[in-house]
Amino acid sequence: MRMQAWMTECDRITMLQRRDEILSMNKEHVDMAATLREKLKKAIDTIDPVALKPSEITSLAKLATEMERKARIDTIAQEEARQPLLVDTGNPELKKNETKKDDLQEVMSILIKAGALGDVTHIGVRHTETTEVALVDKDGQSSSIVMEDNGEE
């Protein structure tokens, strides 16, 4: 079960990294399309009928529109496709067994050494009336998730 949980976590981390890369690439495509549209708009405003044929303007307009539309639609489709991968429905038994502290320390140590957690250098759990999981990266930036006593976020 630990191996399956480990593989699921690695898959989840990989999917998140891919998602970030794809979203970054799509943002660049949207920005390029917007820049192309702006330049096209300026070209149309200052057009010399001899310098640019109407068919060339039409081609550029279609290209910019298609690039932007494709980038925006692909982002939505990729996000929808990614959602089921982040929810573990394959093995409900994993959620029934509590993870032992030593096992969790071993998994977290492996994740940190492998660089799978990015710049995270420390992870801690603080028990109060809620349970808070806190992460700190090498630059001192921190993040946390707080769960109510009933296990809900």
Secondary structure, DSSP 8 states (H G I E B T S, - for coil): -HHHHHHHHHHHHHHHHHHHHHHHHHHHHHHHHHHHHHHHHHHHHT--TTTS-HHHHHHHHHHHHHHHHHHHHHHHHHHHHHHHHHS--S-THHHHS---HHHHHHHHHHHHHHTTTTTEEEEEEEESSSEEEEEEETTS-EEEEEE-TTS--
